[in-house]
Amino acid sequence: MRNRQQNNNLKEPRDKTLGFFTYGILKPGQIAYSKIRDEIEEKIECEINYSMLHRDGVPILTNKQGKTQGYTYYFKDNERAYNIICESFSNKLYRWRTIEIDDEEVNVLFGVKARQGSEPIEDYHDQVNFDGRRDPLFKEGLELIRENLEGEHYSWEKGFFKLQMNYMLLWSAIDRYCRLRYNKEKEHENRIEMSKEKVFRDALEKYANNEHRSVFNTEQLFENRFEMDNPKHCINYYYTLRCNIVHRGKSSMRDIDMLEQATRELLDIFEYMLDDVFREE
């Protein structure tokens, strides 16, 4: 088994018989809730007297007095549940502590050096009750891409640069989603996990067109084909286009058409996935 310290995952808490208070991505309706949902025997909505800050796109708990809403989970199998929790968070961001809620001790994750490199949470609602659906990349970022696609005619060459910017912004949002939801050690492992999800396969069938021209990795000259019956190949296809943007020089009209099709499809697919993951209860 890999050493958790080597891949930045958390060590296990000292006492795994205790319940777990969650206030971020493992809450019901949040981006990683499905990872822990089936292990929960009981969940109790509650509020604690500590405040949150914001670092690297996620909330971290601080010693400062305040209000934070969340849930206390009690598990069917504590060993398995805490393994999932430890694999979901970085020891660079979080450390274990225990607090009392209604005279009962529970485990909770506080921020590591919480005041350093952190920012206040600007959204009024998120200050007490974090909701990742309001992440600017998932909300305003995707809205901007949608507006640009609806209002822009892409033509050579400045239009193609605008299209590239939209696609790179879209992948920034997808990378954020993958890191928070899967937290694998390597980026390509996160993309593979995304391709395995049923909601990704459903979205492919709903929004993707199987007629895509093959693309080649600009460094290894490996051919990537878009194959609807192989979701892993599809996500690799979309990602190869993203990599080629970084290295691409002069474009052709075929490049513009191919990238515009991919941007529209992947935006629809990703929004479909976000809608699904943020309504999991």
C-alpha positions in Angstrom: 0.0 0.0 0.0 1.3 3.5 -0.8 2.5 5.6 2.0 -0.1 8.4 2.4 2.5 10.9 3.5 4.4 10.4 0.1 1.3 11.3 -1.9 0.1 14.1 0.4 -3.0 12.3 1.6 -3.9 12.6 5.3 -2.9 10.2 8.0 -5.8 8.6 9.8 -7.2 10.3 12.9 -6.1 9.1 16.3 -9.6 7.8 17.2 -11.6 6.3 14.3 -14.5 5.3 16.6 -15.6 8.9 16.7 -18.1 10.6 14.3 -16.9 13.0 11.7 -18.0 16.7 11.3 -17.8 17.8 7.6 -18.3 21.4 6.4 -16.9 21.3 2.8 -16.8 19.0 -0.2 -18.1 15.9 1.6 -21.4 17.5 2.6 -24.6 16.4 1.0 -25.0 18.1 -2.3 -21.3 18.8 -2.6 -18.7 17.7 -5.2 -17.3 14.7 -3.4 -20.3 13.6 -1.3 -20.9 10.4 -3.4 -17.5 9.0 -2.3 -18.7 8.8 1.3 -22.5 8.6 1.0 -22.8 4.8 1.1 -20.7 4.6 4.3 -23.0 6.9 6.3 -25.3 5.3 8.9 -26.6 8.6 10.3 -26.1 12.2 9.5 -27.0 15.1 11.7 -27.1 18.7 10.6 -25.4 21.0 13.1 -23.4 24.3 13.6 -20.1 24.8 15.3 -18.5 27.9 16.8 -15.5 28.2 14.5 -15.1 30.2 11.3 -13.9 29.3 7.8 -11.4 30.8 5.4 -10.8 30.0 1.8 -7.6 28.4 0.3 -7.1 26.7 -3.0 -10.8 26.7 -3.9 -11.9 25.0 -0.7 -12.9 26.0 2.9 -10.6 25.5 5.8 -11.6 25.7 9.4 -9.8 28.1 11.8 -9.5 28.6 15.5 -11.2 32.0 15.2 -14.7 32.1 16.7 -17.6 32.3 14.3 -20.3 30.1 12.8 -19.9 27.1 10.4 -22.7 24.9 9.4 -22.2 21.3 8.4 -23.1 17.7 9.2 -21.8 15.1 11.7 -21.6 11.6 10.1 -21.7 8.3 11.9 -20.5 5.4 9.8 -21.4 1.8 9.1 -17.7 0.9 8.8 -15.4 3.5 10.4 -12.2 2.0 9.0 -13.4 2.1 5.4 -15.0 5.6 5.8 -11.9 7.2 7.3 -9.8 5.6 4.6 -12.0 7.4 2.0 -11.8 10.7 3.9 -8.0 10.5 4.2 -7.7 9.8 0.4 -9.9 12.8 -0.3 -7.8 15.5 1.4 -4.2 16.8 1.4 -2.1 16.9 4.5 -0.8 20.2 3.1 -4.2 21.8 3.7 -5.7 19.9 6.6 -4.9 18.4 10.0 -7.1 16.4 12.4 -8.5 17.7 15.6 -11.4 16.8 17.8 -14.1 19.2 19.0 -17.3 18.8 21.1 -20.7 19.0 19.5 -23.6 18.7 21.9 -21.2 17.3 24.6 -20.0 14.6 22.2 -16.4 14.5 20.8 -16.1 14.2 17.0 -13.2 14.4 14.5 -12.9 17.4 12.3 -10.4 18.8 9.8 -8.8 22.2 10.6 -6.6 24.1 8.2 -2.8 23.8 8.4 -1.5 27.2 9.4 -5.0 28.4 8.5 -4.2 32.2 8.5 -1.2 31.8 6.1 -2.0 32.0 2.4 -5.8 32.0 3.0 -8.4 34.5 2.1 -11.7 35.6 3.6 -14.8 34.0 2.1 -16.4 36.9 0.2 -19.8 35.3 -0.6 -22.0 36.0 2.4 -23.8 32.6 2.3 -20.5 30.7 2.0 -19.1 32.4 5.1 -21.3 30.1 7.2 -22.5 27.4 4.9 -20.1 26.5 2.1 -21.5 25.6 -1.3 -19.0 24.7 -4.0 -21.6 25.2 -6.7 -21.0 28.9 -6.3 -17.3 28.5 -7.2 -16.5 31.2 -9.8 -15.0 28.7 -12.2 -18.2 26.6 -12.1 -20.5 29.6 -12.2 -19.3 32.8 -13.8 -16.5 31.0 -15.7 -18.9 28.7 -17.5 -21.4 31.5 -18.0 -18.7 33.5 -19.8 -17.8 30.6 -22.1 -21.5 30.1 -22.9 -22.0 33.8 -23.7 -18.9 33.9 -25.9 -20.0 30.8 -27.8 -23.4 32.3 -28.4 -22.2 35.7 -29.4 -19.0 35.2 -31.3 -18.2 34.2 -34.9 -14.8 32.5 -35.0 -12.6 33.2 -37.9 -8.9 33.3 -38.6 -6.8 34.2 -36.6 -8.0 36.4 -33.7 -11.2 34.6 -33.5 -9.4 31.3 -33.2 -7.3 32.8 -30.2 -10.6 33.7 -28.5 -11.9 30.2 -29.0 -8.7 28.8 -27.6 -9.1 31.0 -24.5 -12.6 29.7 -24.0 -11.4 26.1 -24.2 -8.5 26.7 -21.8 -10.9 28.3 -19.3 -13.2 25.3 -19.6 -10.4 22.9 -18.9 -9.4 25.0 -15.8 -12.9 24.4 -14.5 -12.7 20.7 -15.3 -9.3 20.4 -13.7 -10.7 22.0 -10.5 -13.6 19.5 -10.5 -11.3 16.5 -11.0 -8.9 17.6 -8.2 -11.7 18.2 -5.7 -13.8 15.1 -6.6 -11.1 12.4 -7.1 -7.9 13.8 -5.6 -5.6 11.4 -7.4 -1.9 11.8 -7.3 -1.5 12.4 -11.0 -3.7 14.5 -13.3 -4.3 11.8 -15.9 -5.6 9.5 -13.1 -8.2 12.1 -12.3 -9.3 12.3 -15.9 -9.6 8.5 -16.1 -11.8 8.6 -13.0 -14.0 11.2 -14.7 -14.3 9.0 -17.8 -15.5 6.0 -15.6 -18.5 7.9 -14.2 -21.9 6.9 -15.5 -22.9 10.6 -15.7 -20.0 11.2 -18.1 -21.1 8.4 -20.3 -24.7 9.6 -20.2 -23.6 13.1 -21.1 -21.5 11.9 -24.0 -24.6 10.1 -25.5 -26.7 13.2 -25.0 -24.4 15.9 -26.3 -21.4 14.5 -28.3 -21.3 13.8 -32.0 -19.2 10.7 -32.9 -18.0 12.5 -36.1 -14.6 13.9 -34.9 -11.5 14.2 -37.0 -8.5 12.4 -35.3 -6.0 14.5 -33.4 -2.4 13.8 -32.8 -0.4 14.6 -29.7 2.1 17.3 -30.8 4.9 15.8 -28.8 4.5 12.0 -29.2 2.5 12.1 -32.5 0.1 9.6 -31.0 -3.3 9.4 -32.8 -6.3 10.1 -30.6 -9.6 9.0 -32.0 -13.0 10.0 -30.6 -14.9 6.7 -29.9 -18.3 7.0 -28.2 -18.2 3.5 -26.9 -14.8 4.2 -25.1 -15.3 7.2 -22.7 -11.6 7.1 -21.8 -10.7 7.7 -25.4 -13.2 10.6 -25.6 -11.8 12.4 -22.5 -8.2 11.9 -23.9 -9.4 13.3 -27.2 -10.7 16.5 -25.6 -7.6 16.8 -23.5 -5.2 16.3 -26.4 -6.9 19.3 -28.1 -6.2 21.3 -24.9 -2.5 20.3 -25.0 -2.2 21.1 -28.7 -3.5 24.6 -28.1 -0.5 25.3 -25.9 1.9 24.2 -28.7 -0.1 25.1 -31.8 1.2 27.7 -34.2 -0.7 28.8 -37.3 -4.2 27.4 -37.6 -6.5 26.4 -40.5 -10.3 26.6 -40.8 -10.4 22.9 -40.1 -8.7 23.5 -36.7 -11.3 26.2 -35.9 -14.3 24.0 -36.7 -12.8 21.1 -34.8 -12.1 23.1 -31.7 -15.4 24.9 -31.7 -17.3 21.6 -31.9 -15.2 20.2 -29.0 -15.8 23.3 -26.9 -19.5 23.3 -27.3 -19.8 19.6 -26.6 -17.5 19.5 -23.6 -19.2 22.6 -22.1 -22.6 20.8 -22.4 -21.1 17.6 -21.0 -19.4 19.3 -18.0 -22.5 21.4 -17.1 -24.6 18.2 -17.2 -22.1 16.6 -14.8 -22.0 19.6 -12.4 -25.8 19.6 -12.3 -25.8 15.9 -11.4 -23.1 16.0 -8.7 -24.4 19.1 -6.9 -27.8 17.6 -6.4 -26.6 14.4 -4.8 -28.4 14.0 -1.4 
